[in-house]
Amino acid sequence: MSNARDLTVATFTAGERDYIRRELDVFFSTLPTVADGFQLKRWRGGPRTGAPKISPVAQGLLDRGLMRLDTEGRLPRLFFTELGLAALRAMMTDRRFADPVKFAHIRQELGIDYPVPGDDIA
């Protein structure tokens, strides 16, 4: 039988939406992408030296299967799973949760909106 989670789009909590908006917002005139994931820091000392620093909100996204942790690169990153991408698309299409102008670069990446001809976003 199919899992009930597959039949409905997962939703983010208010804290998760805030975390996602902060990570995908413009950073020093740079437009982040969903494909690049969310960069994490590593513990520099103590018993967790070298392990990724995962906030409680990010841990919740991992626990619910909406994101996955990749530690292969120089810095660890969080990437959306298929279920997480579906939830992100739903979040980005609802203007109550994400300003369509502010997050136009994410909406274009997700295929919600298409670039306007002559608009130089790159």
PEZINOR-V591067 format. One record per backbone hydrogen bond with DSSP energy under -1.0 kcal/mol. CO is the residue of the C=O (numbers start at 1). NH is the residue of the N-H. If there is no record, write none. Layout:
# PEZINOR-V591067
CO,NH  CO,NH
This chain:
# PEZINOR-V591067
3,6  13,17  14,18  15,19  16,20  17,21  18,22  19,23  20,24  27,30  30,27  34,37  38,78  41,53  43,50  46,49  48,51  51,43  55,59  56,60  57,61  58,62  59,63  60,64  61,66  61,67  62,65  66,81  68,79  70,77  76,40  77,70  78,38  79,68  81,85  82,86  83,87  84,88  85,89  86,90  87,91  88,92  89,93  94,97  94,98  99,103  101,104  103,107  104,108  105,109  106,110  107,112  107,113  108,111  116,119  119,121
